[in-house]
Amino acid sequence: MDMEYPPEAEEFRAEVKAVLAEELPDGWAGTGAIPTTEETRRFVREWRRTMYRRGLLGVAWPAEYGGRGLTMVHQVVLVEELTKAGLPFGEQPADSTGVKMLGSTLLRFGTEKQKRSILPALLSGEQRWCQGFSEPGAGSDLASVNTRARLESEEWVVDGQKLWTSGAHTATGIFVLARTDAAAGKHAGLSFLLIPLDQPGVEVRPIRHATGGTDFCEVFFDGARTPADMIVGRPGDGWKVASTLLTFERGEEAATNPILFRAELDRLFELARRTGRDRDPVIRQRLGRARVRVEVMHSLGLRILSDVLAGAELGPASSVSKLYWSEYHREVTDLALDVQGLDGLAPAGKDSSRPLRTDDPGADPSSSRSWWSVSLNARAGTIYAGTSEIQRDILAEHSLGLPREPRPAG
């Protein structure tokens, strides 16, 4: 495992640090330290514009599509420094689903027309794309999607429903896994379509979830249309394209997760000190277990990063990482609620400024509202991007060579 960065990557790190020193206010303590949720939203929007202006979005993309022609190593260095400084990578979830997922997918599978019309607009923020994969009857078993698309007069006509679509209410487009050949096999009949959302055949309904937010949506297609050339890959290639896209969620996480979870655990240690629970032997034991698990996560991240930096495909370690961090986070946020005790039953303080995983560095350790929000999102972490059960199946069947679980007859 070789984690030594090349000299050109360290030069870029120095550039990123210089940009942060120039652009951030004096005394910057992280996004989590911004006093109110509305001030945080305003800062994140402005910071996203700053990143675009300073050439820190799409750094590994070719220059002809708005990038800088650097490497994945440079991108990893960038997210490391942003995370250490308590800064987001753009606006979420739009830049995760748009820049990171769709952008990377188009660079690999897209046509020249798609790249030139979409990629620069993703970086500028003119276009915002969301992910349309899950359905009411197809979440973990993604190949069972029922959304249908048929080709009519040089247009795809789409009917169906997508669920748990993050950021659809603010997006301009949605990339959809749809069934274009009902006679083909489960996986073979799927295609990957790009559909504009601002049209009569699309309805977006926000879903208010347990934390009170409405960033999840359901999307209904009733004769929605998109041009015939707005398909990524060939008809029937949807499963291959979608499977590749999902791997783009994992590479950068190897760099950012250990930083975020270490900072969160430090806040939890401080909360235990403030409440006096650090003198409870059971709490101390659980805190010690959490520290060990974060360090194991760091080592696992180094292994994955080593593969990424070497240009290797992400293998079983990707599933190990997803399973490990999501189950850890559910456990450690339960611990945080136990440390708060009865005081945590009355929400007080600022809410979490991140919709997924931990709160941002700089967050107040005593904010019960933040801990409750993060603990609820931690449960979702064992479901999105591949449930814990699916990750265990992948590891059992593909890594350990165990037989597939028998499927019910019929």
N, C-alpha and C positions, 0 to 999 in steps of 0.2 A: 504494500500500500504506500504509494509515493504521493505525498501531499505538498511537495515543494512547488510553489507557483513560479512560472517562468518570469524572467526579468521584465518583459513587456507588460505582463499582468500587474506586476508591482508598480510599474510606472503609471499604469491606469489607476491603480488604487490611490496613488499620490494625487492624481488629478481629481478623483472623486472627493477625497478629503479636502482638497483645496476649494472645490465647489461648495461643499457643506460649510466650510469656514466662512466663505463669502456670503452665502445666501441665508444662513440661519441666524436668528436673533441672538444677542448676547444672553448667556445664561440658559441656553436651550437644554431642557431636561428630558425631551421625548414627547411624542404626541400625547401620551397618556397624561402628561402634566398640564395640558391645556385645560383651563377651568371648566368650560361648559361643552356640551355636545354640539351645539350650534357653532361655537367658535372652532371646534375641531373640524367640522365639515367644511367650514370656510377655508381653514388652513390647508386641508387635504386637497381641495380643489385648486388652490393657488400653488401648492407645492407640485401638483401634477403639471401645471403650466410651466413652472420653473424647470422641471425635469426635461420637458420637451424643448424649452428654449436653450438649455445647456447641453442638449444632445445626449441625454441619459435614458432615453426610451428606445428600445429596439437596437441596442448597441451591436448585437451580433447579426443584424440583418444586413443584406447588401445595400450599398449606398444608393443604388438606383430605386430602391423602394423606401427610402427615407432613413435607413440605418447608417451605421458607421463602418460596416465591413469588418468588425472585430470578431472574436471567437466566443464560444460558450464559456471559456475560462474567464474572460472579461465580464461576462454577464454574472457569473457566480461571485466574482470580486465585488461587483456593484451591489448585489443584494446583501452580501455580507456587511458592507459598510453602511448601507441604509438601515439594516436591522439593528446594528450596533448603536446607531444614532437615534433609534426609536422613530424611524421614518417609514412611511408606507412606500411600496413600489406602485405609484400612481393611485388611481381611485379604484376601490374594490366594491363589487366584484367585476366591474366592467373591464378593467385592465388584466385581470386574471383570465377571464373567459375570452376576451378580445385579443389583446397583445400576445399574452403568453400562449394560450391554447389555439385559437383560430389562426393567429398570425404565423405561429410555428408550423401549423398544419398546412397552410397555403404555401409556405416556402417549400414544403416537401412534395405536396400533391397538386397544388393549384396551377391553373393555366396562367399564361403571361397576362392575359386580360384581367383575370381575377386579382393577381398580385398588384398590378398597377392601379386598379380602381379601388382596392380595399386597404392594402397595407399602409400607404402613406396617410390615409384617412383615419386608420386606427391610431397611429402615433399622434396625429394632430388633435384627436378627440372628436373630429367631425362625425365619425361613425362609432357606434357602441354596439357590440354584439353580445348576445347571451346564448347559453347552451340549452338546446331542446332535445334531451335524451330521455329522461325518465317519464313514465306514464303511470296512470292509476294501476295498471296490471303488469307493468314492466319496469322494475327498479333495478334490483340486483341481477335479474335475468333480462338483461338489456336486449338480447336477441329476440325477445317476445313482443317487441313494439308493434302496435296496431295502426299507428298513423300511416295513412296510405297516400301515395302520390302517383298520378298517371300523366302521361305526356299527351297534351292536346294543342295542336296548332303552335308548335314551338314554345310552349309553356308547360311547366309542371303545375298541375292542379292538386292541391293538398287538402286532405280532410283528416281530422283527428284531434287529439288532445295531448298536451305535455304538462307535466306537473313538477313542482319544486324547482321552477326555473328562476334562478337568482338574477335579480336586476332586470327582468323583462319589462317592467313598467317604465324604465328610463332608457331602454335600448332602442336602437334604430333597426336592428336586424337580429335574426335568430338562425343558428346553424342547427339543422334538424336531421335526426336519423329516422328515415321513413321507409316503409315497405313499398318498393316499386315493382316487384314481381311476386305475386301471391303464389304462383305455382312453384317457385324455386324453394330450396331448403331454407330453414330458419335464418341462417346467417347469410346465405347467398342472395337472398332477395332484398337486401337492404341497400339504400343509397344515402349519400351525405349531401343535403341540399342547403343552399343559402337563401333565406326568405326574408324580404323586407316586412317589417311589422306594421308600418303605416299604410294600411290598405283595408278595404271593406270586409274582406274575408277573414280577418284576424281579430280576436278579442282577448285582451289581457286582464286578468283579475288578480290583484294582490291578495296574499294570504297572510292574515295576522297570526303570528306564531306565539309560542309560550313566553318569549322574552318581550313581547309587545311590538316587535318590529314587523315590517311588511316587505322585507327584501325578497322573500319567496313569492312566486306567482304561479298561476296556472294559465296556460295559453290554449285557446281553442281555434282550430282552423276549419273554416266552412267554405270550401271553394277558394281558398287562398291561392295566389298565383306567384310564380317566379319564373324568369326566363329559362329556357332549356339549357343555356350554357352556365347556369348558376348551380352546377353540380360539381362537387369536388371528387376527382377520380372518375371512373366509368360507372355506369349503372351496375349495381351489384357489388361495388367496392366499398360500400358504406361501413361494413364491419371492420375491414382492414384500416380504413381511415380513422374511424372512431377509436379503435384500440390504440393506434399510434398517438392520437390526440391525448388520451388519458395518461400516457406516460409523461407528457410535458408537465403534468401537475407535480411530479415527484422529484425531478432533478434539483430544482432550486430549493425545495423543502429540506434537502439534506444539509444545506448551508444555513438556512434560516431557523429551522425548528429548534436545534440545540440552543441557539442564542435566545430565542423567545422563551423557551421553557426554563432556561436557567434564570432569566430575569424574573419570570413569574414566581419561581420557587424562592428566589431571594425576597420577593415581596411577601410570600407566605411565611418565611422565617421571621420577617420583621413584624408581621401581624401576630404571630405566636408570642414574640417578645412583648409586644404592646399589651396583649391580653393576659399575659402570665401563663399561657398554656404551654410554653416551652419547658415548664417545670414538671409537666405531666409525663410520666415515663412512657405511657402508651403513645401519646402524641409525638414525643421525641423519637420513638422507634419508627413511627410512620413517616416522620420527616426525614429520618436517616435513610429509610427505604426509597423515598422519593428522590433524594440526592443521588443515590447509587443508580437509580433507573435513568436519571437525566444524563449521567456520565456514560452509561451504556448507550443511550441514544446518540450522544456525541460521537462515540466510537463507530457506531453503525453509520452515522452520517459521513464520517471520514471515508469509510469503505465505499459508500455510494459515490461520494464526490471524486474519489480516486478513479472510479470507473468512468464517470462523466468527463473528467479532465483528460482521460486517455482515449476518449471518443468511443467507448464501448456502449453497447445497448444495455439499458437497465434490465436486470434479470430478477430472480426471486428476491433479492435483497430489497427491491422496491416494495413488494408485498409485506415482507418482514417489517420494514420501516413504517408503513401505513398502519399495520396491525399494532405495532409496538407503541407508537406515539398516541394513537387514538385511545387505546385501552389505558395507557398511563394517565392521560389527561382526565379521563372520567374518574379515575381513582384519586388523583391529587386534588381535583376540585371538590370531591366529596370530603376530603380531609380539610380543605379550606372552610367549608360550611361547618364542620365539627369544631374547628378552632374558633370560629365566630360564636358558636353556641346560640343562646337565645337572642343575643344582640343582633345577630344576622337576620332575624325574622322580620325586622322592620327595614325595608330598603332605604338606604341613606347614601349620599355621596353621588359622584358622577358615574354614569353608566359606562360600560365598556365601549371604547372607541373603535374596536375591531369586530366585524361580524362573525369571524371564525377564529378558532384556536384561542390564544391568550389575549388579554388586554395589552395595550401598548406599553413599552417601557416608559417609566415615569408615572404610571398610574398610582393612585393613593392606596397603600396596602389596607387601609381601614374602610374602604368603600364597600359596603355590603351589597349595594346595587350592582357594582362591577362583578363581584364574586358570584352572585346569583345568576347574572346574565351569562357569564363565562361557563358556569357549571351546566346550565341548560344547553348551551352550544356544544359543550364537550360531549354530551350524549349524542348530539347530531353527528359529531365527528366519527363515531363508530358506524355511521350509516353512509354518509356521502362519500363519493370517490371510491366506492367499493366497500361493502359492509365487512365487518370483522369475520362473519361467517364465510363470505366469499373469499376473503384473503386466506383463511384457514384451508378452504377447499383447494385453492390454487397451490398453496405450499404442499399440502398433502399429496395431491395428484401429480403435480409437475416437478416438485423438488424431491419429495420422498418416494415417489413412484408407487404410492398406495392406490388400490383399485378405486374406481369411481363409485360413489354412493348409488345404490340401486334406485332407479326412478320408478314412480308408481306406474302400473300398467294402464294403458289407455290414455 
